[in-house]
């Protein structure tokens, strides 16, 4: 058998071997450039515990001694709560792990003076007060 006869018979398998070798080499080179060789680089690192302090929001309503108030406030999920004829002074504290909270409180008293305060993590963020017959007030912190 001549070389021409061998090439006629084996040219397709030889071409297939050459194409597969070249494409395998190209994929390996591209993987080194764009892919990570160590797919489990952080496998033994474990879970890192990070110190996290929850956000504490405190609502306060104050007024004349012996007076009562109707109070509306938002909880951490912005759900509205209503309390009627609450003796003053009144306070409510909520704690949350949400990244931000909108704090809103409104109150009206049967007395002549009322005030509100909102503190976030011990820092006074809003303070309002009002005088007059059936005085009313509100405090709002858009982003606590």
Secondary structure, 3 states (H helix, E strand, C coil): CCHHHHHHHHHHHHHHHHHHHHHHHHHHHHHHHHCCCCCCCCCCCCCCCCCCCCEEEEEEEEECCCCEEEEEEECCCCCEEEEEEEECCEEEEEEECCCCCCEEEEEEECCCEEEEEEEECCEEEEEEEEECCCCEEEEEECCC
